[in-house]
Amino acid sequence: MQSLSSRSLNTERICTVRSIYSTPLSSPNTMSLNGVVNGHHSISRPLKAGVYAPIPTFFLKDSEDLDIPSFEAHIARMAAAGVPPLIAGTMGEAHHLSHSERTLLIRTTRRVLDDAGKTHVPIIAGTGVGSTRETIEVTKEAAEAGADYAIVIASGYFAGVLANNKQALKDFWAEVAEKSPIPVMIYNYPGSSGGIDLDSDIITELAISSPNLCGVKLTCGNVGKLTRLAEAIAGDAFQANYPRKNSDAPFLILGGFADFLLPSAFVDAHGAITGLANLVPNTLIKLYQLAEQSKTDLTVLPEAQKLQGIVARADYTIAKAGIAGTKYLLEKLYGYGGVPRKPLPPIDAAAGAAVWEHPHTQAVVAIERELSGKTKA
């Protein structure tokens, strides 16, 4: 639980004028080709509010080499649903990937998107590793490979030192952002960083002082933190007083789960990066659209509330099965998925079947099939 001091934001930093970056993620624009020229992207793809999917990395059964055909199929599936990808994040088993594998996945993603006519869709790449030095190196490699934005988590290896050293944490993201050729998003996930959990004060201070930061993903699941950040940052006044280095990269406040998309909308947060999008992308796009619409048309709110309840129950049930569970469900739904790279174990067959057959899972799958035009069980 946060202390009273960490729960209260410095009032001089709070902006009371709010706005939402509401242009749909799937809206086309005039931008097409992407690349890095002299350390900078020649063309940028705007970062927009909405739903993003942290893409799993698929591996061949015996060799554990990258399963590129399955990866390509999944990128194409997400693109068709209007869900932009995050490559090499936690769901993508980034910790198990070499530099060259990360680069290959980013290049493959860009090619698949472009071939599908989705040249306007941005790529976010996970680039947080161990040291600040290597994180900057991986971020530059990601930019060269075609990533438009980076998302960076603090390493948990020295969490015993870093967790209570506010200045060291601020210095980490500030230096990475300053030296990155692309905008950087903060990734706050205590479960993957040894318990390091940034409070709303630190995140707001970083947003003010580092103009190349473009947002935060809150996989801590702290709705109060999200609300405070939206109040402080998600407004016209903040953008006017603290403009971003890249005008196409406003500071977005994104949840890390789908179970509070609707409440997030009503505090003017910007959507979510959520693993559930890999399984039911059309359902989450529908929920996001209803949530945004209900802010100006309360007659839509009951439908949004009903769908949010179904999604929240499914998110809770499926998230407990972890990466291996998501891959198991992908196999059931779409015929690919496989197992994680060792030492992560596959899900036990009985446990996987239980998740698949769970009423919460089946309820959201039924909606997804209806929305995507499928009728077979």
C-alpha positions as CSV (number, residue, x, y, z in Angstrom):
1,M,0.0,0.0,0.0
2,Q,1.3,3.5,-0.9
3,S,1.9,6.0,1.9
4,L,-0.1,9.2,2.1
5,S,2.9,11.1,0.7
6,S,3.2,8.9,-2.3
7,R,-0.5,9.0,-2.9
8,S,-0.6,12.8,-3.1
9,L,0.8,14.5,-6.1
10,N,2.5,17.9,-6.0
11,T,-0.3,20.3,-6.8
12,E,2.0,22.4,-8.9
13,R,2.3,19.5,-11.3
14,I,-1.4,18.6,-11.5
15,C,-3.1,19.7,-14.7
16,T,-6.9,19.9,-14.4
17,V,-7.6,20.4,-18.1
18,R,-8.1,16.9,-19.6
19,S,-8.2,15.5,-23.1
20,I,-8.2,12.1,-24.6
21,Y,-6.1,11.0,-27.5
22,S,-9.2,9.4,-29.1
23,T,-8.2,8.8,-32.7
24,P,-8.7,5.1,-33.3
25,L,-5.6,3.0,-33.6
26,S,-6.9,1.5,-36.8
27,S,-7.3,4.9,-38.5
28,P,-5.0,5.2,-41.5
29,N,-2.8,8.2,-42.1
30,T,-0.5,9.5,-44.7
31,M,2.6,7.9,-43.2
32,S,4.0,4.7,-44.7
33,L,7.6,3.6,-44.8
34,N,9.6,3.6,-41.6
35,G,13.3,3.6,-40.9
36,V,16.1,5.2,-39.0
37,V,18.2,7.8,-40.7
38,N,21.1,9.3,-38.9
39,G,19.8,8.0,-35.6
40,H,16.2,9.1,-36.2
41,H,13.1,7.6,-37.8
42,S,12.5,9.3,-41.2
43,I,8.8,8.9,-40.7
44,S,6.9,8.4,-37.4
45,R,3.7,6.4,-36.8
46,P,1.7,8.3,-34.1
47,L,1.2,6.6,-30.8
48,K,-2.6,6.5,-30.1
49,A,-5.0,5.6,-27.3
50,G,-6.5,2.1,-27.6
51,V,-5.7,-1.6,-27.1
52,Y,-2.3,-3.1,-27.8
53,A,-1.2,-6.7,-27.7
54,P,2.1,-7.9,-26.2
55,I,2.9,-10.6,-28.7
56,P,4.1,-14.0,-27.6
57,T,7.3,-15.4,-29.1
58,F,6.7,-18.8,-30.6
59,F,9.3,-21.5,-30.6
60,L,9.8,-24.8,-32.6
61,K,9.0,-27.8,-30.5
62,D,12.4,-29.6,-30.5
63,S,15.0,-27.0,-31.3
64,E,13.4,-24.0,-29.5
65,D,14.4,-21.9,-32.5
66,L,12.0,-19.1,-33.4
67,D,8.8,-20.3,-35.0
68,I,8.6,-17.5,-37.6
69,P,5.6,-18.8,-39.5
70,S,3.4,-18.9,-36.4
71,F,4.7,-15.5,-35.3
72,E,3.8,-14.1,-38.8
73,A,0.3,-15.6,-38.6
74,H,-0.3,-14.0,-35.2
75,I,0.9,-10.6,-36.2
76,A,-1.4,-10.7,-39.2
77,R,-4.3,-11.8,-37.0
78,M,-3.8,-8.9,-34.6
79,A,-3.4,-6.5,-37.5
80,A,-6.7,-7.6,-39.1
81,A,-8.4,-7.0,-35.8
82,G,-6.9,-3.5,-35.5
83,V,-4.6,-4.3,-32.5
84,P,-1.0,-3.0,-32.8
85,P,1.8,-5.2,-31.5
86,L,4.3,-4.9,-28.7
87,I,7.3,-7.2,-29.5
88,A,9.7,-8.7,-27.0
89,G,7.8,-7.8,-23.8
90,T,7.1,-10.1,-20.9
91,M,4.5,-12.1,-22.8
92,G,7.1,-12.3,-25.6
93,E,9.7,-13.9,-23.2
94,A,12.1,-11.1,-23.8
95,H,14.4,-12.4,-21.1
96,H,14.9,-15.5,-23.2
97,L,15.8,-13.8,-26.4
98,S,19.1,-12.8,-27.9
99,H,19.8,-9.4,-29.4
100,S,19.6,-10.9,-32.9
101,E,16.3,-12.7,-32.2
102,R,14.7,-9.4,-31.0
103,T,15.9,-7.7,-34.1
104,L,14.5,-10.5,-36.3
105,L,11.1,-10.4,-34.7
106,I,10.9,-6.6,-35.1
107,R,11.9,-6.8,-38.8
108,T,9.5,-9.6,-39.4
109,T,6.7,-7.6,-37.7
110,R,7.3,-4.6,-39.9
111,R,7.3,-6.7,-43.0
112,V,4.0,-8.5,-42.1
113,L,2.3,-5.3,-41.3
114,D,3.4,-3.6,-44.5
115,D,2.4,-6.6,-46.6
116,A,-1.0,-6.5,-45.0
117,G,-1.4,-2.8,-45.9
118,K,-0.9,-1.7,-42.3
119,T,2.0,0.6,-43.0
120,H,0.5,3.1,-40.5
121,V,0.5,0.7,-37.6
122,P,3.3,1.4,-35.1
123,I,5.6,-1.2,-33.4
124,I,6.4,-1.0,-29.7
125,A,9.5,-3.1,-28.7
126,G,10.5,-4.1,-25.2
127,T,14.1,-3.1,-24.7
128,G,14.7,-3.3,-20.9
129,V,17.5,-5.7,-20.0
130,G,20.1,-5.5,-17.3
131,S,22.3,-2.4,-17.2
132,T,21.4,1.0,-18.4
133,R,24.2,0.7,-21.0
134,E,22.8,-2.5,-22.5
135,T,19.3,-1.2,-22.4
136,I,20.3,1.8,-24.5
137,E,22.1,-0.5,-26.9
138,V,19.1,-2.8,-27.3
139,T,16.9,0.3,-27.8
140,K,19.0,1.6,-30.6
141,E,19.0,-1.9,-32.2
142,A,15.3,-2.0,-32.0
143,A,15.0,1.4,-33.6
144,E,17.3,0.3,-36.5
145,A,15.2,-2.8,-37.0
146,G,12.0,-0.8,-37.4
147,A,10.5,-0.2,-33.9
148,D,8.7,3.1,-33.5
149,Y,8.6,3.1,-29.7
150,A,10.4,1.3,-26.9
151,I,9.0,0.1,-23.6
152,V,11.5,-0.3,-20.8
153,I,11.3,-2.2,-17.5
154,A,13.9,-1.9,-14.7
155,S,15.9,-5.1,-14.1
156,G,14.9,-6.8,-10.9
157,Y,18.3,-8.4,-10.4
158,F,19.4,-5.7,-8.0
159,A,16.0,-4.8,-6.8
160,G,17.2,-4.9,-3.2
161,V,19.2,-1.8,-3.9
162,L,17.0,-0.1,-6.5
163,A,13.5,-0.5,-5.1
164,N,14.0,2.1,-2.4
165,N,16.4,4.4,-4.4
166,K,14.1,6.8,-6.1
167,Q,16.9,8.8,-7.7
168,A,18.6,5.7,-9.2
169,L,15.3,4.7,-10.8
170,K,14.6,8.1,-12.1
171,D,18.2,8.3,-13.5
172,F,17.7,5.0,-15.3
173,W,14.6,6.0,-17.3
174,A,15.9,9.5,-17.8
175,E,19.2,8.4,-19.3
176,V,17.6,5.7,-21.5
177,A,15.0,8.2,-22.8
178,E,17.7,10.9,-23.4
179,K,19.9,8.5,-25.5
180,S,17.2,6.7,-27.3
181,P,16.5,7.6,-31.0
182,I,12.8,6.7,-30.5
183,P,10.3,7.6,-27.7
184,V,10.4,5.4,-24.6
185,M,7.5,4.1,-22.5
186,I,7.9,3.2,-18.8
187,Y,7.0,-0.3,-17.9
188,N,5.9,-0.7,-14.3
189,Y,5.5,-4.4,-13.5
190,P,6.6,-5.3,-10.0
191,G,6.1,-9.0,-10.7
192,S,8.8,-9.0,-13.4
193,S,11.2,-6.5,-11.7
194,G,11.8,-8.0,-8.3
195,G,9.0,-6.0,-6.7
196,I,10.2,-2.6,-8.0
197,D,6.9,-0.5,-8.1
198,L,7.0,3.1,-9.2
199,D,4.6,5.4,-7.5
200,S,2.6,8.1,-9.2
201,D,5.0,10.8,-8.0
202,I,8.1,9.3,-9.7
203,I,6.2,8.6,-12.9
204,T,4.9,12.2,-13.0
205,E,8.3,13.7,-12.3
206,L,9.8,11.6,-15.1
207,A,7.1,12.7,-17.5
208,I,7.9,16.3,-16.7
209,S,11.6,16.1,-16.9
210,S,12.1,13.6,-19.8
211,P,10.4,14.8,-23.0
212,N,11.3,11.6,-24.9
213,L,9.1,9.6,-22.5
214,C,5.8,8.7,-24.2
215,G,3.8,6.9,-21.6
216,V,3.6,4.2,-18.9
217,K,2.2,0.7,-18.8
218,L,0.8,-0.1,-15.4
219,T,0.9,-3.8,-15.0
220,C,0.9,-3.2,-11.3
221,G,-2.9,-3.1,-11.7
222,N,-3.2,-0.1,-9.4
223,V,-6.3,1.8,-10.6
224,G,-5.7,4.6,-8.0
225,K,-2.3,5.2,-9.5
226,L,-3.7,5.2,-13.0
227,T,-6.3,7.8,-11.9
228,R,-3.7,10.1,-10.3
229,L,-1.5,9.9,-13.4
230,A,-4.4,10.6,-15.7
231,E,-5.4,13.7,-13.7
232,A,-1.8,15.0,-13.7
233,I,-0.7,14.1,-17.2
234,A,-3.6,13.3,-19.6
235,G,-4.5,16.9,-20.4
236,D,-4.0,19.7,-22.8
237,A,-2.3,21.8,-20.1
238,F,0.4,19.2,-19.5
239,Q,1.1,18.8,-23.2
240,A,1.4,22.6,-23.5
241,N,3.7,23.0,-20.5
242,Y,5.8,19.9,-21.1
243,P,5.8,19.2,-24.8
244,R,7.1,15.8,-26.0
245,K,10.3,15.6,-28.0
246,N,8.2,13.8,-30.7
247,S,4.9,15.5,-31.3
248,D,3.5,12.1,-32.5
249,A,4.2,10.5,-29.1
250,P,2.0,12.0,-26.3
251,F,2.4,10.6,-22.8
252,L,-0.2,7.8,-22.6
253,I,-1.5,6.3,-19.4
254,L,-2.1,2.6,-20.2
255,G,-3.3,-0.3,-18.0
256,G,-1.6,-3.6,-18.1
257,F,-4.8,-5.7,-17.9
258,A,-8.2,-5.6,-19.6
259,D,-10.2,-5.8,-16.4
260,F,-10.4,-2.0,-15.9
261,L,-10.7,-0.7,-19.4
262,L,-14.1,0.9,-18.7
263,P,-13.2,2.6,-15.4
264,S,-10.0,3.8,-17.1
265,A,-11.9,5.6,-19.8
266,F,-13.9,7.6,-17.3
267,V,-10.7,9.1,-15.8
268,D,-9.3,9.9,-19.2
269,A,-6.7,7.2,-19.3
270,H,-5.8,5.8,-22.7
271,G,-6.5,2.1,-23.0
272,A,-4.4,-0.9,-22.2
273,I,-1.5,-3.2,-23.3
274,T,-3.0,-6.5,-22.4
275,G,-2.1,-10.2,-23.0
276,L,-5.8,-11.0,-23.3
277,A,-5.8,-9.1,-26.6
278,N,-3.8,-12.0,-28.1
279,L,-6.8,-14.3,-27.6
280,V,-9.9,-12.1,-28.1
281,P,-8.7,-9.0,-30.0
282,N,-12.1,-8.1,-31.5
283,T,-13.8,-8.3,-28.0
284,L,-11.3,-5.9,-26.5
285,I,-11.6,-3.4,-29.4
286,K,-15.3,-3.5,-28.9
287,L,-15.0,-2.9,-25.2
288,Y,-12.7,0.0,-25.7
289,Q,-15.0,1.5,-28.3
290,L,-18.0,1.1,-26.0
291,A,-16.1,2.6,-23.1
292,E,-15.2,5.7,-25.1
293,Q,-18.7,6.1,-26.5
294,S,-20.3,5.8,-23.1
295,K,-18.5,8.9,-21.9
296,T,-20.7,11.0,-24.1
297,D,-23.7,8.6,-24.5
298,L,-24.8,7.1,-21.2
299,T,-27.3,4.9,-23.0
300,V,-24.3,2.8,-24.1
301,L,-23.0,2.3,-20.6
302,P,-25.1,-0.8,-19.6
303,E,-23.7,-2.7,-22.6
304,A,-20.2,-1.5,-21.8
305,Q,-20.6,-2.6,-18.2
306,K,-21.9,-6.0,-19.2
307,L,-19.0,-6.6,-21.6
308,Q,-16.5,-5.3,-19.1
309,G,-17.7,-7.8,-16.5
310,I,-17.3,-10.7,-18.9
311,V,-13.8,-9.5,-19.9
312,A,-12.8,-8.9,-16.3
313,R,-13.7,-12.4,-15.3
314,A,-11.9,-13.9,-18.3
315,D,-8.8,-11.8,-17.7
316,Y,-8.6,-12.9,-14.1
317,T,-9.0,-16.6,-14.9
318,I,-6.6,-16.6,-17.9
319,A,-3.9,-14.4,-16.4
320,K,-3.4,-16.9,-13.6
321,A,-2.3,-19.4,-16.2
322,G,0.6,-17.2,-17.3
323,I,2.5,-17.2,-20.6
324,A,2.2,-21.0,-20.9
325,G,-1.6,-20.8,-20.4
326,T,-2.0,-18.1,-23.1
327,K,0.0,-20.3,-25.5
328,Y,-2.2,-23.3,-24.7
329,L,-5.3,-21.3,-25.4
330,L,-3.8,-19.9,-28.6
331,E,-3.3,-23.5,-29.7
332,K,-6.9,-24.3,-28.9
333,L,-8.3,-21.2,-30.7
334,Y,-6.0,-20.8,-33.7
335,G,-3.8,-23.9,-34.1
336,Y,-0.5,-22.4,-33.0
337,G,1.0,-21.5,-29.7
338,G,3.4,-24.1,-28.5
339,V,5.2,-23.9,-25.2
340,P,7.6,-21.4,-23.6
341,R,11.3,-21.5,-23.9
342,K,13.0,-23.3,-21.0
343,P,13.3,-22.9,-18.1
344,L,9.7,-21.8,-18.2
345,P,7.6,-25.0,-18.1
346,P,4.6,-25.7,-20.3
347,I,1.2,-25.7,-18.6
348,D,0.1,-29.1,-17.3
349,A,-2.4,-30.6,-19.7
350,A,-5.1,-31.0,-17.1
351,A,-4.6,-27.4,-15.9
352,G,-4.7,-26.1,-19.5
353,A,-7.9,-28.0,-20.2
354,A,-9.4,-26.6,-17.0
355,V,-8.6,-23.0,-18.1
356,W,-10.0,-23.6,-21.6
357,E,-13.2,-25.2,-20.3
358,H,-13.7,-22.6,-17.5
359,P,-17.0,-20.7,-17.9
360,H,-15.2,-17.4,-17.8
361,T,-13.0,-18.4,-20.8
362,Q,-15.8,-19.8,-22.8
363,A,-18.0,-16.7,-22.3
364,V,-15.4,-14.4,-23.7
365,V,-14.5,-16.8,-26.5
366,A,-18.2,-17.0,-27.5
367,I,-18.2,-13.2,-27.9
368,E,-15.0,-13.2,-29.8
369,R,-16.4,-15.7,-32.3
370,E,-19.5,-13.8,-32.7
371,L,-17.6,-10.5,-33.4
372,S,-15.2,-12.2,-35.8
373,G,-18.0,-13.9,-37.7
374,K,-17.3,-17.5,-36.4
375,T,-20.1,-19.8,-35.4
376,K,-18.4,-23.1,-34.7
377,A,-17.7,-24.0,-31.0
